[in-house]
């Protein structure tokens, strides 16, 4: 039996922009993307013109991990919170610096990337989409 836990980022109509951003910032590879307009017809769910280009589901490969991204439907508004953060773990300080710099473009620094007793390079950023990322470098 195999069990995996994946982060699923829900956005408000700007998932396509986020996908392009994460492709650059995280060196992510787009494995799959389907818009609501491309989804099979469902008589119980009408796709209106204003949401046909919204992302119903996308899968990005980030290192060895799959990151899911989609747009939330306007009829089901998002509720922002801070109970969950995405932690990106690397074993190289230079890679941590690159990730940190890329993710902070248009975002907010919560904790500067710095040496900590538990990591040679650790920092926290909220990206321009409101998603909080911890950058954690393993000690060698």
C-alpha positions as CSV (number, residue, x, y, z in Angstrom):
1,X,0.0,0.0,0.0
2,X,1.3,3.5,-0.9
3,X,0.1,6.7,0.8
4,X,1.1,10.2,-0.3
5,X,0.2,13.6,1.1
6,X,0.1,16.4,-1.5
7,X,-0.4,20.2,-1.0
8,X,-3.3,21.5,-3.0
9,X,-3.3,25.2,-3.6
10,X,-6.7,26.8,-4.3
11,X,-6.8,30.2,-6.0
12,X,-9.4,32.7,-7.0
13,X,-9.3,32.7,-10.8
14,X,-5.5,33.2,-11.1
15,X,-4.3,29.6,-11.1
16,X,-2.9,29.9,-14.7
17,X,-0.7,32.8,-13.5
18,X,0.3,30.8,-10.4
19,X,1.3,27.8,-12.5
20,X,3.6,30.0,-14.7
21,X,5.0,31.6,-11.5
22,X,5.7,28.2,-9.8
23,X,7.2,26.9,-13.1
24,X,9.8,29.6,-12.8
25,X,10.2,30.1,-9.0
26,X,10.2,26.4,-8.1
27,X,11.6,25.0,-11.4
28,X,8.3,23.1,-11.5
29,X,7.2,21.0,-14.5
30,X,3.5,21.0,-15.6
31,X,2.4,17.4,-15.8
32,X,-1.3,17.9,-16.2
33,X,-3.8,20.8,-16.5
34,X,-7.5,20.8,-17.3
35,X,-9.8,23.8,-17.3
36,X,-13.5,23.6,-16.4
37,X,-14.3,24.2,-20.0
38,X,-12.3,21.1,-21.0
39,X,-14.0,18.9,-18.4
40,X,-16.6,16.4,-19.4
41,X,-20.1,17.7,-19.5
42,X,-22.1,17.3,-16.3
43,X,-25.9,18.1,-16.4
44,X,-25.8,18.9,-12.7
45,X,-23.0,21.4,-13.1
46,X,-23.2,24.2,-15.7
47,X,-20.0,25.8,-16.9
48,X,-20.6,29.4,-17.5
49,X,-18.5,31.5,-19.9
50,X,-16.8,33.4,-17.0
51,X,-15.3,30.2,-15.5
52,X,-14.6,28.0,-18.5
53,X,-10.9,29.0,-18.4
54,X,-10.6,28.5,-14.7
55,X,-8.2,25.6,-13.8
56,X,-10.2,22.6,-12.6
57,X,-7.1,20.6,-11.7
58,X,-3.3,20.9,-12.4
59,X,-0.4,18.9,-11.3
60,X,3.1,20.4,-11.1
61,X,6.2,18.3,-10.4
62,X,8.5,20.1,-7.9
63,X,11.6,18.0,-7.3
64,X,10.2,14.6,-6.2
65,X,6.8,16.0,-5.1
66,X,3.5,16.7,-6.9
67,X,1.9,20.0,-6.2
68,X,-1.8,20.4,-7.1
69,X,-3.2,23.8,-8.2
70,X,-6.8,24.8,-9.1
71,X,-9.2,27.7,-9.1
72,X,-12.0,27.7,-6.5
73,X,-15.4,28.4,-8.1
74,X,-16.9,31.8,-7.3
75,X,-19.9,30.0,-5.8
76,X,-17.6,28.5,-3.2
77,X,-15.5,31.4,-1.9
78,X,-12.2,30.7,-0.3
79,X,-11.6,31.2,3.4
80,X,-8.0,32.2,4.0
81,X,-6.2,31.0,7.1
82,X,-2.7,30.3,8.4
83,X,-3.1,26.8,9.8
84,X,-1.1,25.2,6.9
85,X,2.2,26.2,5.3
86,X,4.2,24.5,2.6
87,X,7.7,23.6,3.7
88,X,10.3,23.2,0.9
89,X,13.2,21.1,2.0
90,X,16.6,21.2,0.3
91,X,20.1,20.0,1.2
92,X,21.9,22.9,-0.4
93,X,22.1,26.5,0.9
94,X,22.5,27.9,-2.6
95,X,19.3,26.1,-3.7
96,X,17.5,27.5,-0.6
97,X,18.7,31.0,-1.6
98,X,17.4,30.6,-5.2
99,X,14.0,29.3,-4.0
100,X,13.7,32.1,-1.4
101,X,14.6,34.8,-3.9
102,X,12.2,33.5,-6.6
103,X,9.2,33.0,-4.2
104,X,9.6,36.5,-2.7
105,X,9.0,38.2,-6.0
106,X,5.8,40.2,-5.4
107,X,5.4,38.5,-2.0
108,X,6.2,39.3,1.6
109,X,9.1,38.2,3.7
110,X,8.0,36.8,7.0
111,X,11.3,35.5,8.3
112,X,14.5,36.5,6.4
113,X,16.6,33.5,5.1
114,X,19.2,33.0,7.7
115,X,21.1,30.4,9.7
116,X,19.2,29.0,12.6
117,X,20.2,26.4,15.2
118,X,18.2,23.8,13.3
119,X,19.2,24.8,9.7
120,X,22.0,26.4,7.9
121,X,19.5,28.4,5.9
122,X,15.8,28.9,6.9
123,X,13.3,31.5,6.0
124,X,9.5,32.0,5.6
125,X,7.8,33.9,2.7
126,X,4.2,34.6,1.8
127,X,4.1,34.6,-2.0
128,X,2.1,37.0,-4.2
129,X,-0.8,34.5,-4.2
130,X,-1.0,34.5,-0.4
131,X,0.6,31.0,0.0
132,X,3.1,30.7,2.9
133,X,6.3,28.8,2.1
134,X,9.0,27.8,4.6
135,X,12.4,27.2,3.0
136,X,14.3,24.7,5.1
137,X,17.9,23.5,4.5
138,X,18.9,20.2,6.0
139,X,22.2,20.2,8.0
140,X,24.8,18.1,6.3
